[in-house]
Amino acid sequence: MDFAQDLRGKRVVVTGACGVIGRWIVDSFLSVGAVVCATDGNSAALDKLAAELPLGEGGFAFAADLRDAAGIDALAAEIGRRWGAAEILVNNAGVYPSGFLLDIDAAEWDRIFDINLRAPFLLTRAVARQMVAEGVKGSIVNISSGASRKMRRSVVPYCVSKTALDRLTKGFALELAEYGIRVNALEPGFAPGSTASPLTEAHVANTTAAIPLGRGTSAADIGHALFYLVSSAGAYVTGSTLSVDGGNSIGTMAVYQDKKSAL
């Protein structure tokens, strides 16, 4: 399918635009001629991104703290002022802190859920209202994780937040279907390099070695999956979760015996 023909000129909002996956998402949409509103809580990084990338005619960057309801309202107001309504929203922003449940305090728990769950709810609600008012049959994608189905020690709050995000995705899909708005989730695979949630070299090496398809996620993996979900190719898909992780969430390649392969 020619995604450029299908997505050229589409108005796209991407949260967490300055992170590893966020930047891939922005680059992907720009590569097919979409118009992007890039938003991030790091204003300096966002200024740098906006200076490096033409965000399309009518595209813009807008710094917003997604823990602040007023900041989310301001972002939505700017989207409405400039565009009337977005056509595509990608709730990508998220944090992946590590800590055992006995060590995590209430403030850290709240931070995880504010960014990973509350912000997608508030922004989806605001953007969907604009879509309905403007008659836009849009598409919303929540960036989730295989951790929604696979519990992992030391990142339990993250797993719980992504499980809840999966349910929120399905709930919005049900309630927005009558307006022609589709809501889905995309689960990327392992993509180290985040400054917000840094990982050790040992963690990266061990995780990559255990992925069934033997590598981490690439920008193309994310772009192609997103294009399917938000384009006419996925016109009959809503309330679904697309896992693009090389099999990482279904199991591990680690073998706990001396003989390490079948042949």
N, C-alpha and C positions, 0 to 999 in steps of 0.2 A: 504494500500500500504506500502511496505517496503521502507521507505525513505532512510534508511541507505544504502541499496543496490544501490539506484538510485543516491545518492549524495556523497557517499564515494569517497574521493580523489579530489572532485571538488575544484577549486581555487576560493575563495570568498573574496571580499573586503567589509569591513564594516566601514563606517564613523561614527563618534560620538560613538566609541566603548566603551568609559568609562562611558557613561550615563546609566540611568536605562534600557531603552529599548535597547540601543546598547549592553550592557553587556548580556542581554537576547538573543539577536540575535547571538552574538559570541558563547555563551554557546550552543545554539541550533544547530548551524552548527557543532561545535566540537563534539557534542553528536552523530552525524551521520557520523563522520569520515571525514568531509570536512577539507580542508586546508585554514587557514584564514590569511588575511592581515588585522590586526586591526589598525585603524588610528584614531587619536584624536588630538585636539589642546593642550590638557593638557599633556605635556610630562611626568610629575611626575606620574600622574594617569596611563598613558599608560605603563610606566616602571613597575609599580606595577602590572598591569594586565598581562603583559608579563611574569613577575616572577611567578605569580600564575597559569597561564594556559599554557599548551603545545599547541601551535597554529597549530599543525600538521606538518608533514614532509615537509619542504619547506615553512612553514608559518612564518610570521614575523610581527613585530610592526613598525609603521612608524609615527612619529609625524608630523603633517601638519596643518598649519593655513589656514583654508578654506576661509578666507577673502583675502588671498594673492594668486593671479593667479600664481605667481612663485612657491609658495608652493605646489599648486595643480599640476603644471607641474612636480615638483620634485617627488611627490608621484607617478604620472603616469609613470615617467621614471624608478622609482625603481620597479614598478610592471612589466614593460616591461623587465627590466634587469633580474629580477629573474624568471619570469614566461612566458615571451613572451606576454601573455594576460591572464587576469582573465576570468573565465567562468560565474561568478555571481558578480554583483555589487549591494550593498544595500546602497543607499543614505539615511542614517538615521540621520545624524547630523542636529540639528535644535535648535532654541531658541524660547522661549515663554514668552517674557517680557510683563508686564502689564503697561498700561498708556493710558490715554484718548488722543484722536487725538489733542486736543487743547494744550496738554502738551508735546507731543513728538517732539523732535527736529530732524533736518535733519540727524544728525549723527546716531541717534538711528534707524531711518527709514532705512538708508543705511545698518546698521549692520544686521538688521533683514532680509533684502532682499539679502544681500551678502551671508549669511549662508543658508537661507531657500530656495533660488531660484537660485542665480548666481552660487554657488558652485555645486549644482547638474547638472546644465547645463555644466559647464566647465569639471567636472570629467566624466560625462557620455560621452561627446564628445571625451575626451581623451581615455577612456577605450574602447569605441565602435570602435574607429579607430584601436586600437590594435586588438580587436576581428576580425574586417574585414580583417586586414592584415594577421592574423594567421589562418583565416578560422574557427574561433570559433563561433558557433551558440549559443550565450550566452543569459543570462537573467538579466535584470536590474529591480530593485524594488525601487521605491521612497517611503519613509515613509511620508505619508501625514497625514491628520486629518479630522474628520468630520466638523471641523471649516471651511473647504473649501466650505461647503454648508450651514453652520449655523452661521450667523454673531453674534458676542458676544461683548457687550460693554467692553471697556478698553483693548481689544486685537484685534482691527480692523486690524492693520498692519499684525499681524500673520495670521488672516483669509484671508486677501488679498493675502499674500505670498503663502498660501496653495492652494487657488483657482488657482493662476497662475501655481503652481507646477502641479496641475491636468492637465491643458492645455499643459504644457511642456511634461508631461508623454505621452499624446495622440499624440503630435507632433513627439516625438522621435519614438513612436511605429509605426507611419505611415512611417517615413523615414528609419527606420532600418529593417522593415519587409522583404525587398528584400534580406537582408543579413542573414535572419534566426534568427535575434536577437529580443527577445521579451521584451517589456517594460510595466510594470504595476505599480500600486500604491497600497499600503496597508495603511489602516487607523486604527491604534491601538486605543484602548479605553483609559480610564483615568488611568494613571500610575504615581502617585505622587512620589516624592523622588529625583527629579533632583536638583543638586546643582547649575546648571547654571540658572535654572528658578524655584526658590523655591516657594512653596505655603504655605499659613497659614493652621493651623489645622482646622479652621472654613471652609475654602474653600474646603479642602479635604472632610470633613464630609458632607457638603451641596451637593457637586457634587456627591459623592457616593450614597447618599440617593435618588437622583433624577434619577439614572440610572435604566432603566426598568428591567434589569436582576439582579439588586441589589448588584453589586460588581464591583470592579475595574478590570483592565486587569491583566492577569497572564502571566508568561513566556511561558507556554504551549500554550496559546491562540495565541501568536505572532509566536512561532516556527511552529506550525501546519499550520497556514495560509501561512507563508513564504515558507514552504516546498512545499505546493501545487502550489504556483505561479512559483517557480523556477525549479520544477521537471518535469518529463515527464507527470505527472498527469495533469499539466496545459499547455501541449504542444500547445493547440489551443487557448490559452488565451493571448491576447495582447491588450494594450490600455485600460485595465479595471481597476477599482478601487474596492478593496475588503475591506469592512468595518467590522472590528472585534472589536466592542465597546459595546456590550451588549445592543444595541439600543439607546445609549446615543445621537447619532446625529439625531435621528428621532423625538425625543420629550422628555418630562420630566414626571416623576412620581409625580411631585408636584401637589397638588389639592388645589385650592383656594376657598374652601367652608368648612363649618363645618363638613359635612358628608365626610369622607375620603376614603371610599371603597364602592364597589357596593353591597356587601353582609353584 
